[in-house]
Amino acid sequence: MHPSLDERCLRYLAEAVGCGSVRAAADKLNVNASAVSRQIVQMEGQLATPLIERHRRGVRATPAGSLLLDYYRRQTSDRQDILAKLTELKGLRRGHIDVVLGEGFVGDLMSGLLQGFWARHPDLTMTLDLAATNDVVRRVVEDEAHLGLVYNPPPEPRLRTHLAMPHPIRVLVRADHPLAAHPVPVRLADLSGHRLGTMHPAFGIRQIIAAAEQAEGVRLEPALITGSIGVLKQFAASGTGVTLLPAFCAAQEIAEGVLVALPLADPGLDGVEARIVTRLGRQLSPAAAKLLQHLARGMAGEGREARRGALSSR
């Protein structure tokens, strides 16, 4: 007889691996840790193979466990798709959307795009999670999020790009900072002698800058490294130092004249894009598909306006 794959056991396995430990999974599931452990052991016995292995920091999946987790994610995704189709018949009166995004996109979303979406679909709910570039990609391809808004994602064949907009990296400085009067475009070498703030290496922005450093043969020595775009904007706006970010991340501060965005000489810092992505082959729920359509239309429109503004200011 073939062993059965109990959905509860699979869920316990997924939570244990996702949380990094059996105890953390039990807390999340609101059950005893022994219950989680017992279910996993039972499934290991039925399948005659270990599914998790313990290490100093908790537990991780064995190759067999990883196969089961892929199966469980597909089953969960398929079930969501069926329920979503049923919801569509009700005219989008219900539905939840999971979005994962880089912090730089928050201003665009909260400046009017989400308000417009909820005005049309007031009963839909949403989770917005902030993450670094690599984690945005991972969560989208593993179906932990319906949509991802990501800056300069690494090559990933399991991603589908629905909208790509050029958003070059700029030097952001306070309007009265000495570098604001520097002849443009600015070279990375020109930043030496100025206190610099950058993102952590896990973020796409920092990865692009690192490639430009190598191309120019320079090495930047940041005074501040952070995972927060908000911190970098405050760092520059206070006059403490300068930072390297796409201008759209600080659109409000630039419009108010607090910050100035200076172009960079390295062509590699110009050809980078912000993207809306989903997992290739995933059929989105009606609610997520509506949001995708709304965001793509709205952000493409904002991109055209920004390009026209840039041309008229030359």
Beta strands, then each sheet from edge to edge (+ up, - down):
strand 1: 52-55
strand 2: 58-61
strand 3: 96-101
strand 4: 125-130
strand 5: 147-151
strand 6: 159-166
strand 7: 169-174
strand 8: 196-199
strand 9: 224-226
strand 10: 242-246
strand 11: 259-262
strand 12: 273-279
sheet 1: 1+ 2-
sheet 2: 4+ 3+ 5+ 12- 6+
sheet 3: 9+ 8+ 10+ 7- 11+
end
